[in-house]
Every structure is written in structure tokens, then in C-alpha cells.
Amino acid sequence: MEFPCCHGHKKAGAAIAAGCSVINAPSEDTPLVSLYMAKLAIEAGFPPGLFNVIPSDIENKRIIGKMLCEDPSIAALSFTGSTPVGKVLSKQCADTVKRVHLELGGNAPLIVFESADIDRAVDGAMLAKFRNAGQACNAANRMLIHKSIYAQFVEKLAAKVAKLKVGNGLDKGVSVGPLVNTKAYKKVTSIVDGTLALNTTNVDMITENQVTSDGDHPFYSPAILSCQENNDLPIFHEEIFGPVATLFSFDTEAEAVEMANNTRYGLQAYIFHQGFVPVMEGF
């Protein structure tokens, strides 16, 4: 899970405030936060059974998840994660007609129009893309940059990306930590390598990945993949979920809106433009 503390406490808090007990089945990669939340709940005087945590490995999670989805005494399910898992959970909840809330990823565009303050747009892009090592459903997955400022934007963004330090998040000065597991590292690597292997014209890796996974520590250095006008590439439609900024160019406002809307996902979008209201009419 991308933000286990944030997702866990806001979901549990709302349910408990409404008078419901909660069962938290955390990701097998991030169970400790949920267990610590349970410890704090006990210290705060929560009665037994109000806030419950069931950590497990992936195989047992499938069994536990199915049991929870099919139990008629459970009124609602909230899940943040992948689309394939969300589909399975939704089907399993159907027979008991549960309330189901699913947040299954995103493909957020970040659009920089010709009138934008480039420095502010670059600062915004850094935050929107590289926080949490790019592991956020609302991360800027596609950066759409006006052709007239494309080269300047890439240059300024590359200068900032080059200053990011990869390492243990507890170490001083580190700004980008590891990906959540080796599987995530392999996914990011596969998406980037697959895009470069297409040998498409005007597709370049601006900043190279200098840090590699050693198996136990899946680090991926922040990178910029410049795709310019190649918005028909598969990477345009894939959620990278890692510290790789993909940049595409556009010529007109209408083209930018069309590109931004060319996805199954909603969730979020970022816009840098001096004339805010006209742009919003296209979404």
C-alpha cells in the first residue's frame, strides 16, 4: 500500500465515528503501521474488537479476503490497490450486496501550458512525481508539455532530478527511498526498457538509472523519459508507480485536453496555466 498510515486511519476513523467496528487487513509489504495503530488504539482506551488488524502473507490474504467479502455480518469493504485484485473483491462481495469502495490506481496528467511559470511548474512536477519514490496513485504519470517550452522544461526538470539522492529514507539528505519490493522494481524496469526497446523516434532517457536493485533493496534512481509527440506508446496508458517522469509534447489546448482524457482512469490532474477557467472547460 502506498500510504498505509494515511489510508488506514482515515478509513478506520470514518467507520468508527459512524459506530462501526473495523477489520484492517494490511498489505503484506506494510503491516507494521497497522499493528502500531492497533497498539495506539489500545492505549487510547478503545474497547476490544473495535479496531482489529489481521496481517498475513499473500497466500493467506487471499483466503482471509474471500472470507471477509462473503461474511454477511460485514457491511462494507474499502480497498486501495490494483485493478485485478479490486475486480476479484468486488465479485466476492456481490452475493452479500456489500457497499464497496475501490480505489484502483490512476494515470494522472500534469499539463504545462505555454503561459505557465516554468520554474513553478517544474517545482510542482517534482513534488507530484517523485514524492514517495513515485509510488502514489495520484502521482503525475504523464507530463504533457507545450512544444514551445518543452526543451526548457526538460532541461530545468533534469537539473533538479539529478540532485535527488537515493538511499535509506532514514538517512540524512536522502530524498528518494526504495520501491516497496523487488516485484515493483521489475515492473518499473520492464516498462522503461520496453519503451526504449521500441526504438521510437524522439524517445530518449534523459537521466539514466544509476542505482540498481540488489534483491533486498530495490532502489530505482529517478529518471526522465522524454517521449515528445509519441503519445501512442504503451507507456502513455500504463501506471508506472515508480520514480520515472514521462514527458509528452502538445501543440494546442484542445490537443492537451484530448491527451489528458485519453485514459480509463480519473482520480487526479495537475494544470499549470495562467488562464485557469478556460482550461477547465475541457475536462
C-alpha positions as CSV (number, residue, x, y, z in Angstrom):
1,M,0.0,0.0,0.0
2,E,1.3,3.4,-1.0
3,F,0.4,5.3,2.2
4,P,-0.5,2.7,4.8
5,C,-0.9,5.2,7.7
6,C,-2.9,7.7,5.8
7,H,-5.3,5.2,4.2
8,G,-5.6,3.1,7.3
9,H,-6.5,5.8,9.8
10,K,-8.8,7.9,7.6
11,K,-10.9,4.8,6.6
12,A,-10.9,3.4,10.2
13,G,-11.7,6.8,11.6
14,A,-14.8,7.4,9.5
15,A,-16.1,3.9,10.2
16,I,-15.6,4.2,13.9
17,A,-17.1,7.6,14.0
18,A,-20.2,6.1,12.4
19,G,-20.4,3.5,15.2
20,C,-18.9,0.6,13.3
21,S,-16.0,-1.7,14.2
22,V,-13.2,-2.2,11.8
23,I,-11.1,-5.0,10.4
24,N,-7.8,-3.9,8.8
25,A,-6.1,-6.4,6.6
26,P,-2.9,-4.5,5.6
27,S,-0.7,-5.2,2.6
28,E,1.8,-7.9,3.2
29,D,4.5,-5.4,2.4
30,T,3.4,-2.8,5.0
31,P,1.9,-4.5,8.1
32,L,3.8,-2.7,10.8
33,V,2.0,0.6,10.6
34,S,-1.4,-1.1,11.1
35,L,-0.1,-3.1,14.0
36,Y,1.2,0.1,15.6
37,M,-2.2,1.8,15.0
38,A,-3.8,-1.1,16.9
39,K,-1.3,-0.6,19.8
40,L,-2.2,3.1,19.9
41,A,-5.9,2.2,19.9
42,I,-5.5,0.0,22.9
43,E,-3.5,2.8,24.7
44,A,-6.3,5.3,23.9
45,G,-8.9,3.1,25.5
46,F,-10.6,1.6,22.5
47,P,-12.7,-1.4,23.6
48,P,-11.6,-4.9,22.4
49,G,-12.9,-5.7,19.0
50,L,-13.4,-2.1,17.8
51,F,-10.2,-1.8,15.8
52,N,-8.8,-5.2,14.5
53,V,-5.7,-6.0,12.4
54,I,-5.1,-9.2,10.5
55,P,-1.6,-9.3,9.0
56,S,-0.8,-12.1,6.7
57,D,1.3,-13.2,3.7
58,I,-0.1,-13.1,0.2
59,E,-1.4,-16.6,0.1
60,N,-3.3,-16.4,3.4
61,K,-4.5,-12.9,2.4
62,R,-6.5,-14.4,-0.5
63,I,-8.2,-16.8,2.0
64,I,-8.9,-14.1,4.5
65,G,-10.1,-11.6,1.9
66,K,-12.6,-14.1,0.5
67,M,-13.9,-14.9,3.9
68,L,-14.4,-11.2,4.8
69,C,-16.0,-10.5,1.5
70,E,-18.5,-13.3,1.8
71,D,-19.3,-12.8,5.5
72,P,-22.9,-11.3,5.8
73,S,-22.1,-9.6,9.1
74,I,-19.6,-7.3,7.3
75,A,-21.5,-4.4,5.8
76,A,-18.8,-2.7,3.7
77,L,-15.5,-3.1,2.0
78,S,-12.9,-0.5,1.2
79,F,-9.8,-1.4,-0.9
80,T,-6.9,0.6,-2.3
81,G,-4.7,-1.4,-4.6
82,S,-4.5,-3.0,-8.1
83,T,-7.4,-3.3,-10.6
84,P,-7.2,-7.1,-10.9
85,V,-7.5,-7.6,-7.1
86,G,-10.3,-5.0,-6.9
87,K,-12.3,-6.9,-9.5
88,V,-11.9,-10.1,-7.5
89,L,-13.0,-8.5,-4.3
90,S,-16.0,-6.8,-6.0
91,K,-17.2,-10.1,-7.3
92,Q,-16.8,-11.8,-3.9
93,C,-18.8,-9.0,-2.2
94,A,-21.7,-9.3,-4.7
95,D,-23.6,-12.1,-3.0
96,T,-23.9,-10.3,0.3
97,V,-24.6,-6.9,-1.5
98,K,-21.9,-5.1,0.4
99,R,-21.1,-1.4,0.0
100,V,-17.8,-1.5,-1.9
101,H,-15.4,1.4,-2.2
102,L,-12.5,0.7,-4.6
103,E,-9.5,3.0,-5.5
104,L,-7.6,1.1,-8.1
105,G,-4.9,3.3,-9.5
106,G,-4.5,6.3,-11.7
107,N,-2.8,7.8,-14.7
108,A,-2.8,11.5,-13.7
109,P,-1.7,14.0,-16.3
110,L,0.3,17.1,-15.5
111,I,-0.2,19.7,-18.1
112,V,2.1,22.7,-18.6
113,F,0.7,25.3,-20.9
114,E,2.7,27.9,-22.8
115,S,1.7,30.7,-20.4
116,A,2.9,28.8,-17.3
117,D,5.6,29.9,-15.0
118,I,8.1,27.2,-15.9
119,D,10.0,27.3,-12.6
120,R,6.8,26.8,-10.6
121,A,5.7,24.1,-13.0
122,V,9.0,22.2,-12.5
123,D,8.7,22.5,-8.7
124,G,5.2,21.2,-8.9
125,A,6.2,18.4,-11.2
126,M,9.0,17.3,-8.8
127,L,6.5,17.0,-5.9
128,A,3.7,15.4,-8.0
129,K,6.0,12.8,-9.5
130,F,8.9,11.9,-7.1
131,R,7.3,12.0,-3.6
132,N,7.2,8.5,-2.1
133,A,9.6,7.4,-4.9
134,G,6.7,7.8,-7.4
135,Q,4.6,5.2,-5.5
136,A,1.3,7.1,-5.3
137,C,-1.9,6.5,-7.2
138,N,-2.2,10.3,-7.7
139,A,1.4,10.8,-8.9
140,A,1.8,12.7,-12.1
141,N,2.1,9.8,-14.5
142,R,2.1,11.7,-17.8
143,M,3.6,15.2,-18.1
144,L,2.2,17.0,-21.1
145,I,4.3,20.0,-22.0
146,H,3.6,22.7,-24.7
147,K,6.0,22.3,-27.6
148,S,7.3,25.9,-27.3
149,I,8.6,25.3,-23.8
150,Y,9.3,21.6,-24.0
151,A,13.1,21.8,-24.2
152,Q,13.4,24.4,-21.5
153,F,11.1,22.4,-19.2
154,V,13.1,19.2,-19.7
155,E,16.4,21.0,-19.0
156,K,15.1,22.5,-15.8
157,L,13.5,19.3,-14.6
158,A,16.6,17.2,-15.4
159,A,18.7,19.6,-13.3
160,K,16.5,19.1,-10.3
161,V,16.2,15.3,-10.8
162,A,19.9,15.0,-10.9
163,K,20.2,16.4,-7.4
164,L,17.9,13.8,-5.8
165,K,19.7,11.4,-3.6
166,V,18.6,7.8,-3.5
167,G,19.0,5.7,-0.4
168,N,17.6,4.7,3.0
169,G,14.8,7.1,3.8
170,L,16.1,7.3,7.4
171,D,19.5,8.7,6.3
172,K,20.1,12.4,6.3
173,G,19.8,14.0,2.9
174,V,18.0,11.1,1.1
175,S,15.1,12.2,-0.9
176,V,14.1,9.0,-2.7
177,G,13.8,5.7,-1.0
178,P,13.4,2.2,-2.4
179,L,10.4,0.7,-4.2
180,V,8.2,-1.4,-2.0
181,N,9.6,-4.7,-3.2
182,T,11.5,-6.4,-6.0
183,K,8.4,-7.1,-8.0
184,A,7.7,-3.3,-8.1
185,Y,11.3,-2.7,-9.2
186,K,11.0,-5.3,-12.0
187,K,7.7,-3.7,-13.2
188,V,9.2,-0.2,-13.5
189,T,12.3,-1.6,-15.2
190,S,10.2,-3.6,-17.6
191,I,8.0,-0.6,-18.6
192,V,11.0,1.7,-19.2
193,D,13.1,-0.9,-21.0
194,G,10.2,-2.0,-23.1
195,T,9.6,1.6,-24.2
196,L,13.2,2.2,-25.1
197,A,13.3,-1.2,-27.0
198,L,10.7,0.1,-29.4
199,N,13.3,2.4,-30.9
200,T,10.7,5.0,-31.5
201,T,12.0,8.3,-32.9
202,N,12.5,11.1,-30.4
203,V,12.2,8.9,-27.3
204,D,15.2,9.4,-25.0
205,M,16.2,8.6,-21.4
206,I,17.3,12.0,-20.2
207,T,18.6,10.9,-16.8
208,E,19.9,7.3,-16.6
209,N,19.2,4.9,-13.8
210,Q,22.5,4.7,-11.8
211,V,21.3,2.6,-8.9
212,T,20.2,-0.9,-9.3
213,S,18.3,-3.4,-7.1
214,D,20.5,-5.9,-5.2
215,G,17.5,-8.1,-4.4
216,D,16.9,-6.9,-0.9
217,H,17.0,-3.2,-1.6
218,P,15.0,-2.4,-4.8
219,F,16.3,1.1,-5.5
220,Y,15.5,2.8,-8.8
221,S,17.1,6.1,-9.5
222,P,14.8,9.0,-10.5
223,A,14.7,9.2,-14.3
224,I,13.1,11.2,-17.1
225,L,11.8,9.6,-20.2
226,S,11.3,12.1,-23.0
227,C,8.7,10.9,-25.5
228,Q,7.8,14.2,-27.1
229,E,4.9,13.7,-29.6
230,N,4.8,9.9,-29.2
231,N,1.5,9.7,-27.2
232,D,0.6,6.4,-28.8
233,L,3.2,4.5,-26.9
234,P,2.0,1.8,-24.4
235,I,3.7,3.7,-21.5
236,F,1.2,6.5,-22.1
237,H,-1.5,4.2,-20.7
238,E,0.4,2.4,-18.0
239,E,0.7,3.4,-14.4
240,I,4.4,3.4,-13.7
241,F,4.3,3.6,-9.9
242,G,7.9,4.5,-9.6
243,P,10.3,7.5,-9.9
244,V,10.2,7.8,-13.7
245,A,8.7,11.0,-15.3
246,T,7.4,10.5,-18.8
247,L,7.1,13.7,-20.9
248,F,5.0,14.2,-24.0
249,S,4.5,17.4,-26.0
250,F,1.4,19.0,-27.4
251,D,0.6,22.0,-29.6
252,T,-2.9,23.3,-28.8
253,E,-5.1,23.4,-25.8
254,A,-7.6,21.1,-27.4
255,E,-4.8,18.6,-28.0
256,A,-3.7,18.7,-24.4
257,V,-7.2,18.1,-23.1
258,E,-7.7,15.2,-25.5
259,M,-4.4,13.7,-24.4
260,A,-5.3,14.1,-20.8
261,N,-8.7,12.5,-21.2
262,N,-7.3,9.6,-23.2
263,T,-7.3,7.2,-20.2
264,R,-9.7,4.9,-18.3
265,Y,-8.6,6.5,-15.1
266,G,-9.9,9.6,-13.4
267,L,-8.7,10.4,-9.9
268,Q,-6.5,13.5,-10.5
269,A,-4.9,16.0,-12.8
270,Y,-2.4,18.9,-12.5
271,I,-2.5,22.0,-14.6
272,F,-0.1,24.9,-14.9
273,H,-1.7,27.8,-16.9
274,Q,-2.2,31.5,-16.4
275,G,-5.8,31.2,-17.6
276,F,-7.3,28.6,-15.4
277,V,-11.1,28.8,-16.2
278,P,-10.9,28.2,-20.0
279,V,-8.7,25.1,-19.5
280,M,-11.2,23.6,-17.0
281,E,-14.0,23.7,-19.6
282,G,-12.4,20.8,-21.4
283,F,-12.5,18.4,-18.6
